[in-house]
Amino acid sequence: MSKFELPLRADLQGQSPYGAPVDLVPVRLNVNENPYPPSESVVAAISAAVGTAAREVNRYPDRDAVELRAVLADYLNHESGVKIAPERIWAANGSNEIMSQLFSAFGGPGATALTFDPTYSMYPEYARDSFTKMVSIPRRADFTVDIELAIGEIASHAPNLVILASPNNPTGTLIELVEIEKIVIAAGEVGALVVIDEAYAEFRREKNATAVKLLDTYPNVVVSRTMSKAFGYAGGRLGYCAVSEERIVQALKLVRLPYHLSSISQAAAIAALGFAQESLARVHEITGGRVHVASALADLGVRVAPSDANFLYFGEFVDAHLIWKSLLEQGILVRETGPSGWLRVSIGTPSENDQFIQSMRAIV
Ligand SMILES: Cc1ncc(COP(=O)(O)O)c(C=O)c1O
């Protein structure tokens, strides 16, 4: 290696990139993917759409993704019962990019973002990259958010952004709509936007429990969603948000990279969205699996946090790493994340779930 010293930003020196360990074991239940690959009809529709888009790949894509945003608006209307105009929808390469754009536009030097720990481990990275100060408020021991505490912290920190993952990763905890509403009101009083990260929304038990319902009532709400989970489209990289007012989308356009969403990405996502019904039917199988795995873990005397997502958070072990390692030795990869003593397992196919349960029986 040469002696040249990379002029890397001081705050990035010595840091490791985000990423769950990728081990090609037979049963991968560590990154909350949808275990079902697309059907042959979905594959054919995506292939045809990409083929058509390829004929014009000499041209830049529609930088505002107008057609895709209209299809996403229809889907959201169907899924949540709320009609949001396509102008109030924004799309990007995964909800990761949506979040990063939100931090770029509304965070920044001198700005603060407030969230509730344990939660999605990428939030501090968006804050770091946008030079936003991050304040983390602890959740209760059962991983719910203490709303009175949250309201007090919002008043005292006067953040620019409040980030609420609901259902939360890694715990699966959903925040009730009435409680989100209280946070939105408190945030409005200090001029903060509330971003509800609903990456796992389609797996919720109560259909009404989505912050999409608040978008027409309050001016300061952003709901972030993704096709990575319910649609089984993690590799396609398509996330989106629905917002209270169109000017929030205009602000995101200021910070997005030119032509951030390729014509291939737009065409493929539109094709996949044509199969929403099929994807939502799979969601039922996964939530059925969640009930099955949760009750099997409970039978073993393991604590399981109530989950509205496609994964379960379970503990509390004296040595969670040992459990993680023993599962890995049996070809099953789960995730060590969040507070020590707890592990997270994604819901897989029925056979993957049974392999996980059998291994847990042998270990515990
Ligand atoms: C809470 C939460 N938000 C966002 C994401 C990112 O999803 P995407 O694949 O849309 O970038 C994840 C992924 O695991 C997540 O857990």
Ligand as a Chemical Component Dictionary entry (heavy atoms), coordinates in Angstrom:
data_LIG
# 
_chem_comp.id                   LIG 
_chem_comp.type                 NON-POLYMER 
_chem_comp.pdbx_formal_charge   0 
_chem_comp.three_letter_code    LIG 
# 
loop_
_chem_comp_atom.comp_id 
_chem_comp_atom.atom_id 
_chem_comp_atom.alt_atom_id 
_chem_comp_atom.type_symbol 
_chem_comp_atom.charge 
_chem_comp_atom.model_Cartn_x 
_chem_comp_atom.model_Cartn_y 
_chem_comp_atom.model_Cartn_z 
_chem_comp_atom.pdbx_ordinal 
LIG C1 C1 C 0 -37.085 0.245  9.695 1  
LIG C2 C2 C 0 -36.465 0.114  8.350 2  
LIG N1 N1 N 0 -36.524 1.137  7.512 3  
LIG C3 C3 C 0 -35.976 1.086  6.289 4  
LIG C4 C4 C 0 -35.328 -0.052 5.855 5  
LIG C5 C5 C 0 -34.667 -0.024 4.509 6  
LIG O1 O1 O 0 -35.419 -0.548 3.535 7  
LIG P1 P1 P 0 -35.097 -0.353 1.997 8  
LIG O2 O2 O 0 -34.723 -1.697 1.490 9  
LIG O3 O3 O 0 -36.360 0.189  1.432 10 
LIG O4 O4 O 0 -33.981 0.639  1.833 11 
LIG C6 C6 C 0 -35.248 -1.158 6.677 12 
LIG C7 C7 C 0 -34.550 -2.364 6.207 13 
LIG O5 O5 O 0 -34.351 -3.341 6.830 14 
LIG C8 C8 C 0 -35.821 -1.068 7.967 15 
LIG O6 O6 O 0 -35.739 -2.086 8.818 16 
# 
loop_
_chem_comp_bond.comp_id 
_chem_comp_bond.atom_id_1 
_chem_comp_bond.atom_id_2 
_chem_comp_bond.value_order 
_chem_comp_bond.pdbx_ordinal 
LIG C1 C2 SING 1  
LIG C2 N1 SING 2  
LIG C2 C8 DOUB 3  
LIG N1 C3 DOUB 4  
LIG C3 C4 SING 5  
LIG C4 C5 SING 6  
LIG C4 C6 DOUB 7  
LIG C5 O1 SING 8  
LIG O1 P1 SING 9  
LIG P1 O2 DOUB 10 
LIG P1 O3 SING 11 
LIG P1 O4 SING 12 
LIG C6 C7 SING 13 
LIG C6 C8 SING 14 
LIG C7 O5 DOUB 15 
LIG C8 O6 SING 16 
# 
